[in-house]
Amino acid sequence: MGGMERENINTDFLYKEGTYVEAGTCVNEPSSITIVVGGERLTLDDYVPRLFISSGAVKTQLSKFVDVGMSYTTVGNGTKSAEDNDILIPTLTGIIKYNLNENMSILGGIKRVTINKDSNFLVESNKSETGFVYGASYQNEDIRLRAEIFIENSITISDIPFVDIENKLLKIGIGDAITLKFQSEIMADTLLYGSIRNSKWKDSQMAYVGGDDLTIFEDSKSYTLGTQCIINEKVSVSITLVNNDPDIKWGDEPEENTIQFSSFPIASSRKNSVTIGSEIKINDSMELSIGGTYTHISDTTVSDAVSFSLTNPISFKAKINYTF
């Protein structure tokens, strides 16, 4: 994930049959940080506090050609730190999928992001902006094959007023992204899936309006590869591997005005994660999905005299869905 990405848009719900509803939650456990400056070590426990993310999606089929869906997550982008530099940005997305034939589809819609005054970043009022999302896909149900390209345009939330800080307006950029996804049955009851995501955040920084950037995000790529195996008619299990290149490049002398350790320590480190999950069929209409993720975060060197490392966080997810 690049920049402030936390919960990206997942289009899988658009390919469900009929009318479909899902709701889920994710708990990211705390992570501590150790900072080394000139040989001196400082450890801060729970530096990245526990974060709860809720999400949901609904989709209905208007005709054999048209599906309409909407998804929402409480923290599509953002960060949370023990220093109360919280930036939590919900994302609301509406998408229309037009089926050209039984194999080809095109997608188009809008994505709305909001910076809330309830965030602890001294934001005085809510501000929202909207961008476009679009893509195309190919499907072959005989072998559970699907290939998709999905594009998200960049968005800038401008003129965000601060509380108790006169003549200071903030702008927050949300980077654009291109995601390539695929899945295919490779043997009976075994699905192989993966994705490549290219996030462009170099031109989408946080900054004072008319002033210097407060962040130093760079473009980044993430790679996903996983497999799902059906155990029986009620239960399937999956394992997913993710590699995320670092998206902050430190200079020899970091600028004093950049938000470095305080808000984005995880974004500046190389990350590899493994997720183990299971889908449980409750009845013909309802399924429960559960899973846990372990992330290894590499140590990061800022300069010859400064480096930091974080404890490897874990997260847990649960989702329930219902098909009408």
Helices and strands as residue ranges (DSSP letters): G 11-15, E 20-28, E 31-37, E 40-48, E 51-61, E 66-79, E 87-99, E 104-115, E 127-140, G 141-143, E 145-152, E 155-161, E 169-174, E 176-187, E 190-200, E 206-208, E 220-230, E 235-244, G 266-268, E 271-281, E 286-297, E 300-301, E 306-310, E 314-323
